[in-house]
Amino acid sequence: MSKKPKYITLGQFLKLSEYVSSGGEAKMRIHEFDITVNGEKENRRGKKLYDGDKVIINGDSHVIKHED
């Protein structure tokens, strides 16, 4: 039995990190943020973020860690 990899979308991460208050706001405002994921410029709110991914939002660095 294979285990699905755990991920969170960039839009969900923006909401959980309190950069935005809702998914709708993330959709409208994502282009206002300077975001890189593992050194690559990113602006897709559906981008999947996995354990260990490094996300920088407007100069603030975050490392993705999923809790079981």
C-alpha positions, -999 to +999 in steps of 0.1 A: +000+000+000+016+033-011+014+064+010+003+096-007+029+124-004+017+152+019+016+187+006-001+220+011-008+245-017+008+279-018-027+295-014-034+274+017+001+283+031-005+320+025-038+317+045-023+296+073+007+320+076-018+349+078-005+367+047-042+366+036-074+359+054-091+337+028-086+316-003-104+342-024-080+369-011-051+347-019-064+344-055-067+382-059-035+392-041-009+365-048+007+386-075+013+414-049+038+392-030+074+385-039+074+347-036+101+321-043+099+284-037+132+266-036+148+296-053+123+298-081+099+327-086+063+315-080+029+330-082+006+300-087-016+295-056-021+258-065+016+252-064+022+221-042+046+226-013+062+195+002+082+188+034+115+206+032+105+231+006+119+266+013+094+294+007+104+330+009+075+356+010+085+393+009+119+384+024+104+362+052+118+326+050+098+295+058+105+258+056+075+235+050+070+208+077+040+186+078+028+172+110+013+137+111 
